[in-house]
Amino acid sequence: MDNLHRIEKDFLGEKEIENDKYYGIQTLRAKENFNITTIEISIFPNFIISLAKVKKACALTNFELGDLTEVQKNAIVEACDMIIDGKYHDQFIVDPIQGGAGTSTNMNANEVIANIALEILGKKKGSYNIIHPNNHVNMSQSTNDAYPTAIKITLYELIFKLQDSLKILRDAFKNKAFEFKDILKMGRTQLQDAVPMTLGQEFKTFATMIDDDIFRLTTAQNLLKEVNLGATAIGTGINTKPQYQERVIKNLRCVTGTDYYKANDMIEATQDTGSFVQISAMLKSIAIKISKICNDLRLLSSGPRAGLNEINLPPMQPGSSIMPGKVNPVMPEVVNQVAFEVIGADTTISIASEHGQLQLNVFEPIIAYKLFISINMMRRAFESLADKCIKGITANPEICMNNVLNSATLVTSLNPILGYEKSSAVAKEALKSGKRVYDILLEQNLFSKEELDELLQPKNMVQNYDKI
C-alpha cells in the first residue's frame, strides 16, 4: 500500500481509504450506498457538534467506570472538543437520508473521532488496536441511543435560534403597530366590510400571534430534555455497567450545559418519536400562522390601482419580464412557500413516526433531516421578511379612511347613537344610491360635520385604541 492510502477491513471485506481522510470503511460504504440528497450531513453543523458532545460524555463516563484508560479518554475527549470547535466537519460525508436508522452517521462520527484521537497520540490513522471506532469511541453505546440523543440536543439548541428569529419578526410588527396606531381603516370578515379598526391594531395582532408561538415553542422544547442515552440496543442497556446510565446523563449535562434527564422507560423512549412529532406540529402551526399573515400583507398591498392598496410593501425587484413597472410582493411569497415546505415536512415526519416497527423507529434520519431543514429555512425566511419587508412597509392613510367612509357598515359604529332602525335605513340608502354613509348622515342632518368628524376619530371609533 502506498503512503497516500490505507486499507481498512470490516466483516464484509476491505476498502482502500485515502490517507488524508479521517473517516473509515463504514463511512465510505455509506457514502457509496446512499447518494440520495446529494448533500452531506455536515450541512448541519449543530448536529455534528451534538454528536461530538454525546461521544465526549460517553468517553468521560467510560473512563470513570474504568473501561477506558486515561490516555484513551484524553485523546477521545480532545478529538470531540476539536469537532465541537468546528474542526473536521468536512469529514462528515454521509447522506442525511440513509437506511440503517442512523448507523452510518453514528459510525461516521466514531471513525472520525477515532482517527483524530490517534493522530493526537502520534499514531497513524487506522491504528484501531489503540483506539477503535466501535470498541472505544462507541463504547457503552448503540446508534439506538447515541443518534436520537444527538438529534434532541440539536433541536433543543436550534429552537433557541428559531425563537430569536421570531422575536425579530415580532418586534418589526410591533414597531409598525405603533407607527400605524392613528390610521383608521375598515376591518373585514369573509373578505367583506365589517367594522372600523386601526391599521395599528391589525399589525399588533400579527405581533401577538408570533409572541404566543414563541411561548408555546418553549413548552415543546422542554420535551427534548428527556433522552435515552445509556439505553444502548432497543433500550435494555446491554453492554453497559449498572452505574453507567446515571453517570452518562450527568456528564451530558456538564458537556452541554442543559439539564437533560434519563427517560423513565428506556425501551419506550428508544422506539417513541413523539417529541419529534410535537416539535414538527409546533413548526407547522407557526408556519401556518405566518403564511396567513403573508396572505394578509399581499391582500392589503394588492393593486396598487385595482386592489386594496392600504399599505405599500417595499419594492425589492422588478416583478415581470413583460409588464414594465410591475412590482410583486416577493418577500411574503417566498415565506408562503417556506410554509408549504414545513407543512409538507410535518406530513413526512408524521408518516415516518407512525411507520416505526417494534423496538426502534428506523426512519429517524428523515425525521431529523426534515426538522433541521424546516427550522433553518424558517429562521432565514422570518429574518428576511422582517428586514426586507416589514420594516419598510408604509401606509396609505387616505385610502384607508376613504374605505371606511365608503363602507355601508360604518353605520354599525353609530348604532348606539342612531339606533338599529335608523342605522339600517342609512345603510340601505348607501347601498341603493352608492353614496357614502358619511355624506348621507350629513344630508339628513343627523350630525353636523364637526360632530361626525369627531365621532370618526380612531379614539372614538375603536376600543382599546390606546393599547398598542
Backbone hydrogen bonds, N-H to C=O, Kabsch-Sander energy under -0.5 kcal/mol:
donor,donor_aa,acceptor,acceptor_aa,energy
5,H,2,D,-1.2
6,R,17,I,-2.6
8,E,6,R,-0.5
8,E,15,K,-2.5
10,D,13,G,-2.7
13,G,10,D,-1.6
15,K,8,E,-2.3
17,I,6,R,-3.2
17,I,15,K,-0.5
19,N,4,L,-3.0
21,K,18,E,-1.9
28,L,24,G,-2.2
29,R,25,I,-2.3
30,A,26,Q,-2.0
31,K,27,T,-2.4
32,E,28,L,-2.0
33,N,29,R,-2.2
34,F,30,A,-2.7
35,N,33,N,-0.7
36,I,34,F,-0.9
41,I,94,V,-2.4
42,S,92,F,-1.2
43,I,40,E,-2.3
44,F,41,I,-2.0
47,F,44,F,-0.9
48,I,44,F,-1.6
49,I,45,P,-2.4
50,S,46,N,-2.1
51,L,47,F,-2.4
52,A,48,I,-2.0
53,K,49,I,-2.1
54,V,50,S,-2.2
55,K,51,L,-2.4
56,K,52,A,-2.3
57,A,53,K,-2.3
58,C,54,V,-2.2
59,A,55,K,-2.3
60,L,56,K,-2.4
61,T,57,A,-1.8
62,N,58,C,-2.8
63,F,59,A,-2.0
64,E,60,L,-2.0
65,L,61,T,-1.8
66,G,63,F,-1.7
67,D,62,N,-3.1
68,L,62,N,-0.9
73,K,69,T,-2.8
74,N,70,E,-2.8
75,A,71,V,-2.0
76,I,72,Q,-2.5
77,V,73,K,-2.9
78,E,74,N,-2.3
79,A,75,A,-2.2
80,C,76,I,-2.5
81,D,77,V,-2.6
82,M,78,E,-1.9
83,I,79,A,-1.7
84,I,80,C,-2.7
85,D,81,D,-1.8
86,G,83,I,-1.8
87,K,82,M,-2.5
89,H,86,G,-0.5
91,Q,88,Y,-1.8
92,F,89,H,-1.7
93,I,91,Q,-1.1
98,Q,96,P,-0.6
101,A,362,V,-0.7
103,T,100,G,-1.4
106,N,102,G,-2.4
107,M,103,T,-2.9
108,N,104,S,-2.1
109,A,105,T,-2.1
110,N,106,N,-2.5
111,E,107,M,-2.9
112,V,108,N,-2.2
113,I,109,A,-2.6
114,A,110,N,-2.2
115,N,111,E,-2.3
116,I,112,V,-2.3
117,A,113,I,-2.6
118,L,114,A,-2.2
119,E,115,N,-1.8
120,I,116,I,-2.2
121,L,117,A,-1.6
122,G,119,E,-1.6
123,K,118,L,-3.2
127,S,124,K,-1.6
128,Y,126,G,-2.3
130,I,127,S,-1.9
131,I,127,S,-1.2
136,H,132,H,-1.9
137,V,132,H,-2.1
138,N,133,P,-1.2
139,M,136,H,-0.8
141,Q,138,N,-1.7
145,D,142,S,-1.4
146,A,142,S,-2.7
147,Y,143,T,-1.3
149,T,145,D,-1.5
150,A,146,A,-1.9
151,I,147,Y,-2.0
152,K,148,P,-2.3
153,I,149,T,-2.3
154,T,150,A,-2.3
155,L,151,I,-2.7
156,Y,152,K,-2.7
157,E,153,I,-2.0
158,L,154,T,-2.5
159,I,155,L,-2.2
160,F,156,Y,-0.8
161,K,157,E,-1.1
162,L,158,L,-2.4
163,Q,159,I,-2.7
164,D,160,F,-1.9
165,S,161,K,-1.9
166,L,162,L,-2.4
167,K,163,Q,-2.3
168,I,164,D,-1.7
169,L,165,S,-1.9
170,R,166,L,-3.1
171,D,167,K,-2.7
172,A,168,I,-1.6
173,F,169,L,-1.9
174,K,170,R,-2.4
175,N,171,D,-2.4
176,K,172,A,-1.7
177,A,173,F,-2.3
178,F,174,K,-2.0
179,E,175,N,-2.0
180,F,176,K,-2.3
181,K,178,F,-1.1
183,I,180,F,-1.7
184,L,182,D,-0.8
185,K,197,M,-3.1
187,G,185,K,-0.6
187,G,195,V,-2.2
189,T,192,Q,-2.1
192,Q,189,T,-2.3
194,A,187,G,-2.7
197,M,185,K,-2.5
199,L,183,I,-2.7
200,G,180,F,-1.5
202,E,198,T,-1.7
203,F,199,L,-2.1
204,K,200,G,-2.4
205,T,201,Q,-2.0
206,F,202,E,-1.2
207,A,203,F,-1.8
208,T,204,K,-2.4
209,M,205,T,-2.4
210,I,206,F,-1.7
211,D,207,A,-2.4
212,D,208,T,-2.4
213,D,209,M,-1.3
214,I,210,I,-1.8
215,F,211,D,-1.6
216,R,212,D,-2.1
217,L,213,D,-2.2
218,T,214,I,-1.0
219,T,215,F,-1.2
220,A,216,R,-1.9
221,Q,217,L,-2.9
222,N,218,T,-1.8
223,L,220,A,-1.3
224,L,221,Q,-1.8
225,K,222,N,-1.3
226,E,223,L,-1.0
227,V,225,K,-0.6
227,V,261,Y,-2.5
231,A,228,N,-2.4
235,G,231,A,-0.5
235,G,232,T,-0.6
236,T,233,A,-1.7
237,G,231,A,-3.2
240,T,237,G,-1.3
244,Y,241,K,-1.9
245,Q,241,K,-0.5
247,R,243,Q,-1.9
248,V,244,Y,-3.0
249,I,245,Q,-1.7
250,K,246,E,-1.8
251,N,247,R,-2.4
252,L,248,V,-2.2
253,R,249,I,-2.2
254,C,250,K,-1.7
255,V,251,N,-2.5
256,T,252,L,-2.4
257,G,253,R,-2.7
260,Y,258,T,-2.1
261,Y,225,K,-2.7
263,A,227,V,-2.0
266,M,264,N,-0.6
269,A,265,D,-2.6
270,T,266,M,-1.6
271,Q,267,I,-1.0
271,Q,268,E,-0.7
272,D,268,E,-1.8
276,F,273,T,-0.5
277,V,273,T,-1.8
278,Q,274,G,-2.2
279,I,275,S,-2.2
280,S,276,F,-2.4
281,A,277,V,-2.3
282,M,278,Q,-2.0
283,L,279,I,-2.3
284,K,280,S,-2.6
285,S,281,A,-2.2
286,I,282,M,-2.3
287,A,283,L,-2.7
288,I,284,K,-2.7
289,K,285,S,-2.2
290,I,286,I,-2.6
291,S,287,A,-2.2
292,K,288,I,-2.2
293,I,289,K,-2.1
294,C,290,I,-2.2
295,N,291,S,-2.2
296,D,292,K,-2.1
297,L,293,I,-2.4
298,R,294,C,-2.2
299,L,295,N,-2.2
300,L,296,D,-3.1
301,S,297,L,-1.6
302,S,299,L,-1.4
308,L,299,L,-0.6
309,N,302,S,-1.3
310,E,300,L,-2.2
311,I,300,L,-1.5
312,N,394,T,-3.2
319,G,326,K,-3.4
326,K,323,M,-1.5
328,N,317,Q,-0.5
330,V,328,N,-2.1
333,E,329,P,-1.9
334,V,330,V,-2.2
335,V,331,M,-1.9
336,N,332,P,-2.4
337,Q,333,E,-1.8
338,V,334,V,-1.8
339,A,335,V,-2.3
340,F,336,N,-2.0
341,E,337,Q,-2.0
342,V,338,V,-2.4
343,I,339,A,-2.6
344,G,340,F,-2.3
345,A,341,E,-2.4
346,D,342,V,-2.1
347,T,343,I,-1.4
348,T,344,G,-2.1
349,I,345,A,-2.8
350,S,346,D,-2.4
351,I,347,T,-2.4
352,A,348,T,-2.8
353,S,349,I,-2.4
354,E,350,S,-2.2
355,H,351,I,-1.7
356,G,353,S,-1.2
357,Q,360,L,-0.9
360,L,357,Q,-1.6
361,N,270,T,-0.6
362,V,360,L,-0.8
364,E,361,N,-0.9
366,I,363,F,-0.5
367,I,363,F,-1.6
368,A,364,E,-3.1
369,Y,365,P,-2.5
370,K,366,I,-2.4
371,L,367,I,-2.2
372,F,368,A,-2.9
373,I,369,Y,-2.5
374,S,370,K,-2.5
375,I,371,L,-2.4
376,N,372,F,-2.3
377,M,373,I,-2.6
378,M,374,S,-2.7
379,R,375,I,-2.5
380,R,376,N,-1.9
381,A,377,M,-2.7
382,F,378,M,-2.8
383,E,379,R,-2.0
384,S,380,R,-2.1
385,L,381,A,-2.5
386,A,382,F,-2.2
387,D,383,E,-2.5
388,K,384,S,-3.1
389,C,385,L,-1.2
390,I,385,L,-2.4
391,K,386,A,-2.2
392,G,389,C,-1.0
393,I,390,I,-1.6
394,T,312,N,-2.0
396,N,310,E,-2.6
400,C,396,N,-2.2
401,M,397,P,-2.7
402,N,398,E,-2.6
403,N,399,I,-2.2
404,V,400,C,-1.5
405,L,401,M,-2.6
406,N,402,N,-2.2
407,S,403,N,-1.0
407,S,404,V,-0.6
410,L,407,S,-1.4
411,V,408,A,-1.1
412,T,409,T,-1.7
413,S,410,L,-1.4
414,L,411,V,-1.2
415,N,412,T,-1.4
417,I,414,L,-1.3
418,L,414,L,-2.9
419,G,415,N,-2.5
423,S,419,G,-2.2
424,S,420,Y,-2.5
425,A,421,E,-2.0
426,V,422,K,-2.1
427,A,423,S,-2.4
428,K,424,S,-2.5
429,E,425,A,-2.2
430,A,426,V,-2.3
431,L,427,A,-2.3
432,K,428,K,-2.2
433,S,429,E,-2.7
434,G,430,A,-2.0
437,V,405,L,-0.8
438,Y,405,L,-0.9
440,I,436,R,-2.2
441,L,437,V,-2.7
442,L,438,Y,-1.4
443,E,439,D,-2.8
444,Q,440,I,-2.5
445,N,442,L,-1.4
446,L,441,L,-2.1
447,F,441,L,-1.0
452,L,448,S,-2.8
453,D,449,K,-2.6
454,E,450,E,-1.9
455,L,451,E,-2.4
456,L,452,L,-1.9
457,Q,454,E,-1.5
460,N,457,Q,-1.7
461,M,457,Q,-1.9
462,V,458,P,-2.3
465,Y,462,V,-0.9
467,K,464,N,-1.7
